[in-house]
Amino acid sequence: QVQLVESGGGLVQAGGSLRLSCAASGNIFSANAMGWYRQAPGNQREFVATFTSGGNRIYADSVKGRFAISRDNAKNTVFLQMNSLKPEDTAVYYCNLRNIGTMVQIYWGQGTQVTISS
């Protein structure tokens, strides 16, 4: 099992910044990928940003140039720096980890609320 604990959400004005953190613990495979998704009220959960198992960064078009994903491998922690925030970025942000073996195990954090006021 893997546990994911997110932190760093909050309420900020449009144009502001927030930094989310996600600490992973438990049975983490050496081949894994960590990233972020979000879900706004009434919407489906959507992809935001991720590291691939090869270490590449991938971003949703809606956040390119504004958000940056980074990680501390020693601490099994991934970060999401969010700049130039917009009201449409308001959502619950979820950390995601995929253990990659003969099958892919997928784990989710509990989510952290991000609210952007206009």
One Martini backbone bead per residue (centre of mass of N, CA, C, O) as a GRO file, in nm:
protein
  118
    1GLN     BB    1   0.100   0.033   0.014
    2VAL     BB    2  -0.003   0.379  -0.033
    3GLN     BB    3   0.071   0.708   0.086
    4LEU     BB    4  -0.095   1.033   0.048
    5VAL     BB    5   0.010   1.374   0.132
    6GLU     BB    6  -0.139   1.677   0.124
    7SER     BB    7  -0.038   2.028   0.072
    8GLY     BB    8  -0.108   2.399   0.032
    9GLY     BB    9  -0.368   2.495   0.031
   10GLY     BB   10  -0.612   2.766  -0.061
   11LEU     BB   11  -0.659   3.124  -0.050
   12VAL     BB   12  -0.649   3.329  -0.345
   13GLN     BB   13  -0.574   3.559  -0.562
   14ALA     BB   14  -0.562   3.665  -0.851
   15GLY     BB   15  -0.216   3.611  -0.947
   16GLY     BB   16  -0.126   3.418  -0.757
   17SER     BB   17   0.029   3.180  -0.523
   18LEU     BB   18   0.107   2.822  -0.501
   19ARG     BB   19   0.217   2.532  -0.296
   20LEU     BB   20   0.229   2.197  -0.348
   21SER     BB   21   0.224   1.888  -0.157
   22CYS     BB   22   0.356   1.536  -0.180
   23ALA     BB   23   0.365   1.260   0.035
   24ALA     BB   24   0.523   0.949   0.015
   25SER     BB   25   0.431   0.614   0.132
   26GLY     BB   26   0.562   0.292   0.129
   27ASN     BB   27   0.512   0.089  -0.161
   28ILE     BB   28   0.757   0.204  -0.365
   29PHE     BB   29   0.852   0.195  -0.666
   30SER     BB   30   1.112   0.255  -0.874
   31ALA     BB   31   0.876   0.248  -1.077
   32ASN     BB   32   0.743   0.573  -1.117
   33ALA     BB   33   0.460   0.807  -1.095
   34MET     BB   34   0.400   1.161  -1.045
   35GLY     BB   35   0.104   1.370  -0.974
   36TRP     BB   36  -0.166   1.591  -1.098
   37TYR     BB   37  -0.501   1.664  -1.010
   38ARG     BB   38  -0.843   1.790  -1.083
   39GLN     BB   39  -1.162   1.910  -0.918
   40ALA     BB   40  -1.444   2.056  -1.005
   41PRO     BB   41  -1.744   2.149  -0.968
   42GLY     BB   42  -1.918   1.932  -1.190
   43ASN     BB   43  -1.653   1.787  -1.262
   44GLN     BB   44  -1.406   1.620  -1.385
   45ARG     BB   45  -1.128   1.476  -1.355
   46GLU     BB   46  -0.806   1.633  -1.416
   47PHE     BB   47  -0.526   1.695  -1.569
   48VAL     BB   48  -0.208   1.865  -1.497
   49ALA     BB   49   0.057   1.697  -1.381
   50THR     BB   50   0.372   1.511  -1.461
   51PHE     BB   51   0.566   1.243  -1.405
   52THR     BB   52   0.744   1.021  -1.546
   53SER     BB   53   0.930   0.736  -1.523
   54GLY     BB   54   1.164   0.904  -1.693
   55GLY     BB   55   1.132   1.226  -1.588
   56ASN     BB   56   0.918   1.365  -1.730
   57ARG     BB   57   0.729   1.651  -1.819
   58ILE     BB   58   0.372   1.706  -1.790
   59TYR     BB   59   0.117   1.924  -1.932
   60ALA     BB   60  -0.141   2.102  -1.934
   61ASP     BB   61  -0.243   2.353  -2.131
   62SER     BB   62  -0.381   2.531  -1.897
   63VAL     BB   63  -0.072   2.540  -1.729
   64LYS     BB   64   0.124   2.634  -1.913
   65GLY     BB   65   0.363   2.860  -1.771
   66ARG     BB   66   0.243   2.843  -1.453
   67PHE     BB   67   0.325   2.555  -1.391
   68ALA     BB   68   0.533   2.346  -1.158
   69ILE     BB   69   0.704   2.046  -1.145
   70SER     BB   70   0.845   1.871  -0.861
   71ARG     BB   71   1.118   1.694  -0.677
   72ASP     BB   72   1.198   1.466  -0.393
   73ASN     BB   73   1.334   1.164  -0.388
   74ALA     BB   74   1.430   1.125  -0.092
   75LYS     BB   75   1.108   1.207   0.001
   76ASN     BB   76   0.877   1.136  -0.187
   77THR     BB   77   0.826   1.430  -0.328
   78VAL     BB   78   0.578   1.647  -0.464
   79PHE     BB   79   0.539   1.945  -0.661
   80LEU     BB   80   0.323   2.252  -0.703
   81GLN     BB   81   0.373   2.534  -0.884
   82MET     BB   82   0.149   2.819  -0.866
   83ASN     BB   83   0.092   3.063  -1.107
   84SER     BB   84  -0.117   3.283  -1.217
   85LEU     BB   85  -0.390   3.264  -1.093
   86LYS     BB   86  -0.721   3.142  -1.153
   87PRO     BB   87  -1.047   3.086  -1.104
   88GLU     BB   88  -1.032   2.815  -1.288
   89ASP     BB   89  -0.835   2.671  -1.065
   90THR     BB   90  -1.059   2.587  -0.902
   91ALA     BB   91  -1.001   2.311  -0.673
   92VAL     BB   92  -0.934   1.983  -0.623
   93TYR     BB   93  -0.622   1.849  -0.537
   94TYR     BB   94  -0.452   1.557  -0.666
   95CYS     BB   95  -0.259   1.302  -0.588
   96ASN     BB   96  -0.044   1.081  -0.793
   97LEU     BB   97   0.037   0.725  -0.805
   98ARG     BB   98   0.248   0.501  -1.009
   99ASN     BB   99   0.299   0.171  -1.009
  100ILE     BB  100   0.547  -0.003  -1.210
  101GLY     BB  101   0.474  -0.318  -1.342
  102THR     BB  102   0.295  -0.571  -1.447
  103MET     BB  103   0.129  -0.363  -1.300
  104VAL     BB  104  -0.077  -0.086  -1.229
  105GLN     BB  105  -0.062   0.121  -0.952
  106ILE     BB  106  -0.314   0.329  -0.802
  107TYR     BB  107  -0.289   0.646  -0.629
  108TRP     BB  108  -0.454   0.861  -0.380
  109GLY     BB  109  -0.527   1.136  -0.242
  110GLN     BB  110  -0.745   1.351  -0.052
  111GLY     BB  111  -0.693   1.639  -0.100
  112THR     BB  112  -0.678   1.996  -0.200
  113GLN     BB  113  -0.786   2.314  -0.160
  114VAL     BB  114  -0.841   2.550  -0.431
  115THR     BB  115  -0.888   2.912  -0.412
  116ILE     BB  116  -0.992   3.163  -0.650
  117SER     BB  117  -1.014   3.500  -0.647
  118SER     BB  118  -1.141   3.794  -0.830
   0.00000   0.00000   0.00000
